[in-house]
Amino acid sequence: MINSFFINKGPFEINKLLKLSNIANHNNFKKIKIFDIKDLSTATKNNITFFHSKKYEKQAFQTKASFCITTNNISHILPSSCNKIIVDNVLIATAKITKLFYPESVTDDFDYSCKPIEKTLFKKKVKFGKNVLVGKNVKIGKNCLIGHNSILESNVVIGNNCSIGSNVIIRNSVINNNVHILDGCVIGKKGFGFFPNKEKNFRYPHIGIVVINDNTEIGCNSTIDRGSMSNTIIGKNTYLDNQIHIAHNNRIGDNCIIAGQAGFAGSSILGNNVMIGGQAGISGHLKIGNNVKIAGGSGVIKSIPNNSRVMGYPAKDLKQFIKDNK
C-alpha cells in the first residue's frame, strides 16, 4: 500500500543504507536495492524490517523481507531467505533507517498548504463553522459537518455523514462513514516515541496512520496517535468517552465502549465487545480478548483472555479482587 502521507525517499542500495545509518556491514552486503522499511508482517521482497523481541517470533518466522535488523540471540528465528543485520540496539538502528526513507515523519510541523475552506471546492458540499482550514488532496464525503477552528491537513480522508467538532486537528488519518469526532480532539499526531539521551533525545519516526472505522464516536479532547510502523486502528461502532489517549500502533476492536480518561500505551490489541471503565490504564504490547470487562481505575499489565472480568492494580479476576478486598 502506498503511503500518501509521507514521501518515500527510497530506494537505497543496502550497503549505502547501512553506511548512512552508521550501521556496520559485517556481511559485506553489496548493491541490492531496498525499496521500503516495513514491519515483519507486511514486509516483502526488497524490503527491510526489524525483529527485537520474542513476542513477535511467529511474525519473524514468516516474514518475507529481504533484510532484517535484529540481535544475535534471536536471529536464528528468521527464515533463511532473510538476510540478518546484527546490531546492539534494534530500535535505534530501525529509527535511523526509517528516518532516511521518511525524513518528514519525525516531527509534526503544521501543514503550511492549508487554506480556508471557503477557498476550496468543499464550500458548497460541507456545512462548516468559522476559521476551518483544509490541506491539499483532502477528501470529504457527503453530509459532513465541521465545527469552528478545525483543521484537516493534507491527504486526510473523511467518509460520508461525519461530524467533526470545533477545535479539532486531523492529520495522517482515514476516517470512514458515520463517525463523530467531538470538540478538541487531535487525531493522527506522532506518537510518544524516542530514545532517552542525556544530551539530546533521539526521536523515533512515525510513518503509520490512524484509521477510524464506521459508526464510531471519539469523545471531547481525546488524542489518537498515528502508528510508528503499522497503523493505529479504531474498530466499527466503538465509542470513546472524553479525554482518552490511544498511543501508537494500538488496534481497538469493534463494538468497544471505553469510559473517560482511560489510557493506552503502544502496540496493544483489543478484541471486540470490550468494555473499559474510567481512568483504567492498559500497558503496551498486550492482547485483550473479546468480551472482556475492565473495571474503572484498573491497571492492566498482562494480556487478558476472552470473556474475562478484571479489576484492580495489577488487574486480576473480579471475583478474586472482591474476595481479597472484603
N, C-alpha and C positions, 0 to 999 in steps of 0.2 A: 504494500500500500504506500503510495506517495504521500509524504508529509507536506501538506500545503501550508503549514505554519512556520516551518524552519527550513532554510535552504541548505541542501546537502552540498558541501564543497568538494566531495569526492569525484572520481575515485583517486585513491592513493596507492602507490606501489608499497607493498608491505615493508620492505627494507627502509624506505623513506619515512613511512608512517611511524615505525619504531624509533628511528633516529630523531624525528621531530618531537617525539614524546619523551625522549631521554630514557628509552627502554632498551635494555641490552638485547641484541640479536644473537643469542647463544647458538642457535641452529643455522645461522648464516642464511636465513630465508632471502630469496632473490626477488626479482621484479614481477611478483604476482600482484595483479590489481585487486584491491579491496574496495567495494562499492559502497558499503554501509556498515554501521555498527548496530546490532540488534540484540534482543535478549535470546536466551537459549532456545525458546520455543519457536520464535518467528524467524530466526536467522536461517539463511540458505547458503548455497554455494557462493563463494566470493564475498561473503560477509564475515565480519569478526564479531565475536561475542565474549562473554565473561562468565566465569564459574568460581564462586568464592565460598560456598557453603554446601555441606552435605544435605541441607534441607532441599536442595534443588538437584539431587542425584538423578532422579528419573528423567528430568528435562535434559540434564547434561548427557546422559547416556544416549538420548535420542536426537541430539542436536544435529543439524545439517550444515552448521557453519564450517567454513574452511579453516578458520583460525579461532583459538580461544585463549583468552588471558586467564591464567589460573595459578595455583600454587603447586609445588612439587608433591605434596602429600595427598592431593585429591585428583591429580592429573590423570591417573590410571582409569578413572571412571569414564572419561571421554572416549568416544569411538575412535578407531584407528584412522578414519578418514579426516579427522580434525587435527590440525597441527597445533601443538601446545606451545604457548608463550609463557614461560615460567617467570613469575615476579614475586617480590616480597609482599607487596600490598596490591591486591587485585583492584580494589575500588578506586584507589588513586590513579593507577595505570589506566583503568577504564575511563575515568573522568578526563584524563589528558587526551586520550584518543577521541572521545566523544566531542570534546571542545574543538578539535581540528576539523571534524566533519560538520559540526553545527556550532560555529562560534557565536551566533546570535542567541543561543539558548541559555546562556549562563546568567544573564541579567534580565530584568523586566523593565526596560526603559519604556516611556509612554510611546504610543503609536502616533507619530507626527503626521501620518497621512489622514487621520480622522478629520472629518468636516461636518458642519451642521446638517442634520438630516433633511432640513428644508432645501438643501442644495443637491439632493440626491433623488433618484427615481422613486425612493420609498415614501416621499412626501404625500403621494396620492393613495398609497395602499396600506399605510400603517397609521394608527392613532398614536400620537406621541405628545409628551409634555414639552416643557421648555428646556433648552440647553442640552438636547440629545445629540451625541456625536456618533458618527459611523465611519469605519475604516474602509479600505479597499476590498473589493471582492466579497463583501458580506452578503449573505443570502437570508432573506426573511420571508416566511410563508404567509399564508392568508390569515386574516382576522387576528392580527397580533397587536398588542398594546405595549408601549414603552413609556415609563414614567420620567419625571423631571431629572435632569443632570446625570443621565445614564450614558454609558459608553459601550459600544460594540466595536471591538478592534478588528483589524484586517482578517479576512478569511473565516470569521465566525459564521456558523450556520444556525439559524433559528427555524424550527419547523412551523406547522400550522397551529393556530389557536393558542398561541403562547402569550403569557402576560409577564412582562419584565417590569419590576417596580422602579422606584426612584433611587438615585444614588447607587446604581448597580454598575459594576465593571465586569465585562465578559471578554476574555481573550483566550485564544488557543482551545476553543471548545466547539462541540457539536451538540446542539440542544434539539431534541426531537419534538414530537407533536404533543399538544395539550399540557405543556409544562408551565408551572407558575414559579417564578423566582421573585421573592419578596424583597422589600427595600433593604438596601445596604449590603447586598451580597457581593463577594468578589469570587469570580469563577475563572479558573484556568491560570492563576499566577504560578510562578515557580515554587517548587516545594522547598522545605527547610532542609536542604542537603549541602553539607560542607564538611571538610576535614579540618579539625582544630589545629592551629599553628600559632605559636607564641608571637610571631612577627606579623603574619598575615594569613587569615583563614583561607583555605582553598575551596572555592565554590564548585559544586557538582552540577553539570549541565542537566537540564530537564527538557527532553525532546518529545515526551509524550503529550497527550492532550486530555481533556475531560470530555466524557460522553455521558449525557443525561438522557435517559430513555423516556418513553411515552408516559403521560399521565402522572408525572412526578411533581412534588412541591418542595421547594427549598425555602426554609424559614428565614426571617429577617436576620441580617448581619452574620450569616453563615459564610464559611470560606471553604472552597473545594480546590485543592492544589492539583495541577496537572501532573502526569506521571513523569518519572525520570527517564526510563527506557520503555516501559509499557504504558498503557493508558489508565487513568482513573475513571471508573465506571459506576454510575448510579442506575440501578435496575428500574424496571417498569413499576408504576403505581407505588413507588416508595415515597414516604413523606418524612422530611426532616424538619424538626422544630427550629426555633430561633437559636442563634449563637452556637451552631455546631461546626466543628472543624474536621474536615476529611483530608488527611495528608496524602502524599503522592503514592500512586500505584494501588490504592485500595479498590476493591471490587465489591460493591454493595449489591445484594441480590434483589429480586422482585418482591413487591408487597411487604417491604420492611417499614417499621414505624420507629423513629428514633427521637427521643424527647430532648428538651433543651440542654445546652451546654455539654452534651456528650462530645468526646474527643477520640479521634482515631490516629494512632501512629501509622507509619507507612507499611504498604505491601501486605495488608491483611485481606482475607476473603470472607465475606458474609454470605451465607446461604439465603434462601427465600423464606419469607414469612418470619423474619427475626424481629423481636420487639426489645428495645433498649430504653431503660429509664433514664431520667435526667442526671447529668453530671457523672455518668459512667465513663470509664476510660478503657480503651482497647489497645493493648500493646501491639507492636509491629510483627509482621511475618507469621500471623496466626491464621487458623481456619476455624470459623464459627459455622456450625452446621445449620441445617434447615430447622425451622420451627423452634428456635432457641429463644428463651426469655431471660433477659439480664436485668436485674433489679437496679433501681436508681442508686448512684453513688458507688457502684461496684468497680473493682479494678481487675480487669481480665488480663492475666499474664500467661495463660496457656490456652491451647486450642480446646474447643468445646464440641462434643459430638451432637448429632441430631437430637431434637426433641428434649433438650436439657433445660432446666431452670436453675439459674445460679444467682448468688448474692454475696456481697462482702468483698473484703480485700485480704488476701487474694481471693478472687471469686471461687466459691465452692457450691456444691449441690444445695439447693434451697432448703430442703428438709434437714440436712446436716447443719447448715448455718443456724436455723431456728433452734435446733437441739443444743448446739454449742453456746447459744446466747440466751438461754432461758434464765 
